[in-house]
Amino acid sequence: MPVSHVTTIAALRERLDAARAAGQRVGFVPTMGYLHAGHASLMTEARADTDLVVASIFVNPLQFAPTEDLAAYPRDLAGDTALAEGAGVDVLFVPSGEEMYPDGVVRTSVIVAEVSAPLEGEARPTHFAGVATVVTKLFAIVGPCRAYFGEKDYQQVAVIRQMVRDLSIPVEVVACPTTREPDGLAMSSRNAYLSEAERAAAPVLHAALLVGRLAIDAGERDAPRVRALMTDLIEAEPLADLDYAEVVDATTLQVVDPLAGELRLLAAARFGRARLIDNVGATAT
């Protein structure tokens, strides 16, 4: 069945309320569009788990700083529609900016303390308030559902999970594994910004994370040493401008030293116009 487009909040609520009244389970995949195989994997998971799958496409201005790439963010609604349809999405919610923020001003902001502060929170101080605010709004529009997010944006998933717990939002957050290119690069809409040379260099991010995990697997428990292994590898790549490479507790995202328990290794770097992030898990027993 062809995917249907819905552009208003009222129409989407009517469709999803009717589905739940009929006993159907709703799966939700929020996106900013320019969809790729990573998004498709989330939609496929939602299709397998639920009865009606809705995906949203909204490039949220709240999560972009004034110096960031809101205007240049890639958009391809025709391609997005084809991918979503192929992945089994029933409804694409494609609201305008005016529909989401009627007077162009948002006076309410959702801030998730602590878990949003390190890493991406330090590099992009306004980012997670924008993410949490728009996701809260989308959850309020969609209603009770299972919501699917990719682990590539690991800190974002942690922020949203904390927000859902704190605010008692009737949404189950489902985190799905990162989808990668054959050379290990995490799939991202921002990969479209990479030049040929930058694309060849970008897998160093994942390679550095794997080096850090191998060290932990081999018994390294000194966090600065693991951090140095990752940092040195990324900084050896001339086209990479390192933002951070860190190993933290997988739940709190706080630095732990000596390393113990469930951990997450995360890194961010710029390759020309593209700022890329990646992460892998590790266990120190």
C-alpha positions as CSV (number, residue, x, y, z in Angstrom):
1,M,0.0,0.0,0.0
2,P,1.4,3.5,-0.9
3,V,2.6,5.6,2.1
4,S,0.2,8.4,2.8
5,H,1.3,12.0,3.6
6,V,-0.1,13.9,6.5
7,T,0.8,17.5,7.0
8,T,-1.3,18.6,10.0
9,I,-1.3,17.7,13.7
10,A,-5.0,17.3,13.8
11,A,-5.1,14.8,10.9
12,L,-2.3,12.7,12.3
13,R,-3.9,12.5,15.7
14,E,-7.2,11.5,14.2
15,R,-5.5,8.7,12.2
16,L,-3.5,7.3,15.1
17,D,-6.2,7.6,17.7
18,A,-8.5,5.6,15.4
19,A,-5.8,2.9,15.0
20,R,-5.3,2.6,18.7
21,A,-9.1,2.4,19.2
22,A,-9.1,-0.5,16.8
23,G,-6.5,-2.3,18.9
24,Q,-3.5,-1.5,16.7
25,R,0.0,-0.8,18.1
26,V,1.7,2.3,16.7
27,G,5.4,2.5,15.8
28,F,7.0,5.8,15.4
29,V,10.3,6.8,13.7
30,P,11.1,10.5,14.0
31,T,13.6,11.8,11.4
32,M,14.8,15.0,9.8
33,G,14.6,13.5,6.4
34,Y,17.2,12.8,3.7
35,L,16.7,9.2,4.6
36,H,19.2,6.4,4.2
37,A,19.6,2.7,5.0
38,G,20.0,3.5,8.7
39,H,16.5,5.1,8.8
40,A,15.2,2.2,6.7
41,S,16.4,-0.2,9.4
42,L,14.5,1.6,12.1
43,M,11.3,1.6,9.9
44,T,11.7,-2.1,9.2
45,E,12.1,-2.8,12.9
46,A,8.9,-0.8,13.6
47,R,7.1,-2.6,10.8
48,A,8.0,-6.0,12.4
49,D,7.0,-4.9,15.9
50,T,3.8,-2.8,15.4
51,D,0.6,-2.6,13.3
52,L,0.8,1.0,12.0
53,V,4.1,2.7,11.3
54,V,4.4,6.5,11.2
55,A,7.6,8.3,10.4
56,S,8.0,12.1,10.7
57,I,10.1,14.3,8.5
58,F,10.8,17.7,10.1
59,V,14.1,19.6,10.0
60,N,13.9,21.1,13.5
61,P,15.4,24.6,13.7
62,L,15.6,24.4,17.5
63,Q,18.5,22.0,17.4
64,F,20.7,24.1,15.1
65,A,22.9,26.8,16.5
66,P,23.2,30.1,14.5
67,T,26.5,28.9,13.0
68,E,25.2,25.5,12.0
69,D,23.8,24.1,8.7
70,L,20.0,24.5,9.0
71,A,19.5,26.2,5.6
72,A,22.0,23.8,3.9
73,Y,20.6,20.6,5.5
74,P,19.9,18.2,2.7
75,R,16.3,17.5,1.7
76,D,14.7,15.0,-0.7
77,L,11.1,14.4,0.0
78,A,10.6,12.3,-3.2
79,G,13.5,10.0,-2.3
80,D,12.4,9.9,1.4
81,T,8.9,8.9,0.3
82,A,10.2,6.0,-1.8
83,L,12.5,4.7,0.9
84,A,9.8,4.9,3.6
85,E,7.3,3.1,1.4
86,G,9.8,0.4,0.7
87,A,10.4,0.0,4.4
88,G,6.8,-0.5,5.1
89,V,5.8,2.9,6.6
90,D,2.1,3.6,6.5
91,V,2.1,7.3,7.2
92,L,4.6,10.1,6.6
93,F,4.0,13.1,8.9
94,V,5.6,16.1,7.0
95,P,4.6,19.2,8.9
96,S,5.6,22.7,7.9
97,G,7.5,24.9,10.3
98,E,4.4,27.0,10.8
99,E,2.4,23.8,11.7
100,M,4.9,22.9,14.4
101,Y,5.7,26.4,15.7
102,P,2.7,28.5,14.7
103,D,4.0,32.0,15.5
104,G,7.7,31.1,14.9
105,V,8.6,31.4,18.6
106,V,8.9,28.6,21.1
107,R,8.5,29.8,24.6
108,T,8.7,26.4,26.3
109,S,11.9,24.4,26.3
110,V,12.6,20.9,27.6
111,I,16.1,20.6,29.2
112,V,17.3,17.2,30.4
113,A,20.0,17.9,33.0
114,E,23.3,15.9,33.5
115,V,23.0,13.3,30.7
116,S,22.9,16.1,28.1
117,A,25.8,18.1,29.6
118,P,29.0,16.3,28.5
119,L,30.3,15.4,25.0
120,E,27.8,16.7,22.4
121,G,26.4,19.0,25.2
122,E,29.7,20.7,25.5
123,A,30.3,20.9,21.8
124,R,26.8,22.1,20.9
125,P,25.3,23.7,24.1
126,T,21.8,24.4,22.7
127,H,21.4,21.1,20.7
128,F,19.8,18.8,23.2
129,A,17.3,21.3,24.4
130,G,16.2,21.6,20.8
131,V,16.1,17.8,20.4
132,A,14.2,17.2,23.7
133,T,11.7,20.0,23.0
134,V,10.8,18.8,19.5
135,V,10.7,15.1,20.5
136,T,8.4,15.9,23.5
137,K,6.1,17.7,21.0
138,L,6.2,14.9,18.6
139,F,5.4,12.3,21.3
140,A,2.5,14.5,22.4
141,I,1.2,14.6,18.8
142,V,1.7,10.9,18.1
143,G,0.5,9.6,21.5
144,P,1.3,6.2,23.0
145,C,3.6,4.2,20.8
146,R,7.0,2.5,20.4
147,A,9.5,5.0,19.1
148,Y,12.6,3.9,17.3
149,F,16.0,5.6,17.4
150,G,19.4,4.7,16.0
151,E,22.3,4.1,18.4
152,K,24.6,6.2,16.2
153,D,23.2,9.1,18.1
154,Y,23.8,7.4,21.4
155,Q,23.7,10.4,23.7
156,Q,20.5,11.5,22.1
157,V,18.9,8.2,22.9
158,A,20.1,8.5,26.5
159,V,18.6,12.0,26.7
160,I,15.3,10.9,25.3
161,R,15.1,7.9,27.6
162,Q,15.7,10.1,30.6
163,M,13.1,12.6,29.5
164,V,10.5,9.8,29.0
165,R,11.2,8.5,32.5
166,D,11.2,11.9,34.1
167,L,8.0,13.1,32.5
168,S,6.1,9.8,32.5
169,I,5.5,10.0,28.7
170,P,3.6,6.9,27.5
171,V,6.3,6.0,24.9
172,E,8.6,3.0,24.8
173,V,12.0,4.1,23.4
174,V,13.6,1.4,21.3
175,A,17.3,1.8,20.4
176,C,18.5,0.0,17.2
177,P,22.1,-0.8,16.2
178,T,24.1,1.6,14.1
179,T,23.9,0.9,10.3
180,R,27.3,1.1,8.7
181,E,28.9,1.3,5.3
182,P,31.2,-1.7,4.4
183,D,34.3,0.3,5.6
184,G,32.7,0.9,9.0
185,L,31.5,4.5,8.5
186,A,28.3,5.1,10.3
187,M,25.5,6.1,8.0
188,S,24.5,9.7,8.4
189,S,22.7,12.4,6.3
190,R,25.8,14.5,6.8
191,N,27.9,12.1,4.9
192,A,26.6,13.8,1.8
193,Y,28.8,16.8,2.7
194,L,32.0,14.8,2.4
195,S,34.4,15.2,-0.5
196,E,35.9,12.1,-2.1
197,A,39.1,12.5,0.0
198,E,37.1,13.2,3.2
199,R,34.9,10.2,2.6
200,A,38.0,8.1,2.4
201,A,39.3,9.5,5.6
202,A,36.1,9.4,7.7
203,P,36.2,5.7,8.7
204,V,39.1,6.6,11.0
205,L,36.5,7.6,13.5
206,H,35.1,4.0,13.8
207,A,38.6,2.5,13.6
208,A,39.7,4.6,16.6
209,L,36.7,3.5,18.6
210,L,37.5,-0.2,17.8
211,V,41.1,0.3,18.9
212,G,39.8,1.7,22.2
213,R,37.5,-1.2,22.7
214,L,40.2,-3.7,21.9
215,A,42.4,-2.2,24.6
216,I,39.6,-2.6,27.1
217,D,38.9,-6.1,26.0
218,A,42.7,-6.8,26.5
219,G,42.4,-5.6,30.1
220,E,43.2,-1.9,29.9
221,R,41.4,-0.1,32.7
222,D,43.0,3.3,32.7
223,A,40.6,5.7,31.0
224,P,43.3,8.3,29.9
225,R,45.2,5.6,28.1
226,V,42.2,4.4,26.2
227,R,41.3,8.0,25.4
228,A,44.9,8.6,24.2
229,L,44.8,5.6,21.9
230,M,41.7,6.9,20.2
231,T,42.9,10.5,20.1
232,D,46.2,9.6,18.6
233,L,44.7,7.6,15.7
234,I,42.2,10.3,14.8
235,E,44.7,13.1,15.0
236,A,47.1,11.2,12.7
237,E,44.5,11.6,9.9
238,P,45.2,15.1,8.3
239,L,41.6,15.6,7.2
240,A,40.1,14.9,10.6
241,D,39.7,17.8,13.1
242,L,39.0,16.0,16.4
243,D,36.3,17.4,18.7
244,Y,36.4,14.6,21.4
245,A,37.2,10.9,21.9
246,E,36.0,9.6,25.2
247,V,35.1,6.5,27.2
248,V,32.2,6.9,29.7
249,D,29.7,4.9,31.7
250,A,27.1,3.7,29.3
251,T,24.1,4.9,31.4
252,T,25.3,8.1,33.0
253,L,27.7,9.2,30.3
254,Q,30.1,10.2,33.1
255,V,33.8,9.5,32.9
256,V,34.8,6.5,35.0
257,D,38.4,5.7,36.0
258,P,39.3,3.0,36.5
259,L,37.0,1.6,33.8
260,A,34.4,-0.8,35.0
261,G,31.0,-2.1,34.0
262,E,29.1,-1.3,30.8
263,L,30.9,1.5,28.9
264,R,30.5,3.6,25.8
265,L,33.3,4.9,23.6
266,L,32.3,8.0,21.7
267,A,34.0,10.3,19.2
268,A,33.3,13.3,17.1
269,A,35.3,15.0,14.5
270,R,35.0,17.4,11.5
271,F,35.9,16.4,8.0
272,G,35.5,19.6,6.0
273,R,31.9,20.7,6.3
274,A,30.7,17.5,7.9
275,R,30.8,17.0,11.7
276,L,30.5,13.3,12.2
277,I,29.9,11.3,15.4
278,D,30.2,7.6,16.2
279,N,30.2,5.2,19.2
280,V,30.7,1.6,20.2
281,G,30.0,-0.3,23.4
282,A,32.4,-2.1,25.6
283,T,32.4,-4.1,28.9
284,A,35.1,-3.9,31.6
285,T,34.6,-6.8,34.1
